[in-house]
Amino acid sequence: SDVLDLFAAGLTAEQILEEMPDLEANDLQAALLYASRKLNHPVLVP
């Protein structure tokens, strides 16, 4: 939820990665995909 909270606060992916150096860009995508699935609102992912 920390990642989602940071996105909601207006931070960009780059800023989140600076704040949380243990994460990679794929981790941010995974967090968004997880949240989308939990909300049962599927999004097409290429």
C-alpha distances in whole Angstrom, upper triangle without the diagonal:
4,5,5,6,9,10,10,12,14,14,15,14,17,16,13,15,17,14,13,16,15,14,16,16,16,12,11,13,12,8,10,12,10,9,12,14,12,14,17,17,19,19,22,21,24
4,5,5,6,9,10,10,13,12,13,13,15,13,10,12,14,11,10,13,13,12,14,15,15,12,10,13,13,10,11,14,13,12,15,17,16,17,20,20,21,21,24,22,25
4,5,5,6,9,10,11,10,10,9,12,11,7,9,12,10,9,12,12,10,12,11,12,9,7,10,10,7,9,12,11,11,13,16,15,16,19,19,19,19,21,19,22
4,5,5,6,9,10,10,11,11,14,13,10,13,15,13,13,16,16,13,15,14,14,11,9,11,11,7,7,11,10,8,11,14,13,13,16,16,17,16,19,18,21
4,5,5,6,9,9,12,12,15,13,10,13,15,12,13,16,17,15,17,16,17,14,12,14,15,11,11,15,14,12,14,17,16,16,19,19,20,20,23,22,25
4,5,5,7,6,8,9,11,9,7,10,12,9,10,14,15,13,15,14,16,14,11,13,15,12,12,16,16,14,16,19,18,18,22,21,22,21,23,22,24
4,5,5,5,7,8,11,9,8,11,13,12,13,16,17,14,15,13,15,13,10,12,13,11,10,13,14,12,14,17,17,17,19,18,19,18,20,19,21
4,5,7,10,11,14,13,11,15,16,15,16,19,20,18,18,17,18,16,13,14,16,13,11,15,15,13,14,18,17,16,19,18,19,18,21,21,24
4,6,9,12,14,11,11,14,15,13,15,18,20,18,19,18,20,18,15,17,18,15,15,18,19,16,18,21,20,19,23,21,23,22,25,24,26
4,6,10,11,10,10,13,14,13,15,18,20,18,18,17,19,18,14,16,18,16,15,18,19,17,18,22,22,21,23,22,23,21,23,23,25
4,7,8,6,6,10,10,10,12,15,17,15,15,14,16,15,12,14,17,15,14,18,19,17,19,22,22,22,24,23,23,22,23,22,24
4,5,5,6,9,10,11,12,14,16,14,13,11,14,14,11,12,15,14,13,17,18,17,18,22,22,22,24,22,22,20,21,20,21
4,5,5,6,9,10,10,12,13,11,10,7,10,10,7,9,12,12,11,14,16,16,17,20,21,21,23,21,21,19,20,18,19
4,5,5,6,9,10,10,13,11,10,8,12,12,10,12,15,15,15,18,20,19,21,24,24,25,27,25,25,22,23,20,21
4,5,5,6,9,10,13,11,12,11,15,14,11,14,17,15,16,19,20,20,22,24,25,25,28,26,26,24,25,23,24
4,5,5,6,8,10,9,10,9,12,11,9,12,14,12,13,16,17,17,19,22,22,22,25,24,24,22,24,21,23
4,5,5,6,8,6,7,7,11,10,9,12,14,13,14,17,18,18,20,23,23,24,26,25,25,23,24,21,23
4,6,6,9,9,10,11,14,13,12,16,17,16,18,21,22,22,24,26,26,27,30,29,28,27,28,25,26
4,6,9,9,11,13,15,13,12,16,17,16,17,20,21,20,23,25,25,26,29,28,28,27,28,26,27
4,6,6,9,11,13,11,11,14,15,13,16,19,18,19,21,23,23,25,27,27,27,25,27,24,26
4,5,8,10,13,11,12,15,16,15,18,20,20,21,24,25,26,27,30,29,28,27,28,25,26
4,7,10,12,10,11,14,14,14,17,19,19,20,23,24,24,26,28,28,27,26,27,24,25
4,7,8,6,8,11,11,11,14,15,16,17,19,21,21,23,25,25,24,23,23,20,22
4,5,5,7,9,10,11,13,15,16,17,19,20,22,23,25,24,23,21,21,18,19
4,5,5,7,9,10,11,13,14,16,17,19,20,22,23,22,20,18,18,15,16
4,5,5,6,9,10,10,12,14,15,16,18,20,21,20,18,16,16,13,14
4,5,5,6,9,10,10,12,14,15,16,18,20,19,18,17,18,15,16
4,5,5,6,9,10,11,12,14,15,17,18,18,17,15,16,14,16
4,5,5,6,9,10,11,12,14,15,16,15,14,12,13,10,12
4,5,5,6,9,10,10,12,14,15,15,13,13,14,11,14
4,5,5,6,9,10,11,12,14,14,14,13,15,13,16
4,5,5,6,9,10,11,12,11,11,10,12,11,14
4,5,5,6,9,10,10,10,8,8,10,9,12
4,5,5,6,9,10,10,10,11,13,12,16
4,5,5,6,9,9,10,11,14,14,17
4,5,5,6,5,6,7,11,11,15
4,5,5,6,6,9,11,12,16
4,5,8,9,12,15,16,19
4,5,8,11,14,16,20
4,6,9,13,15,18
4,7,10,12,16
4,7,9,13
4,6,10
4,6
4
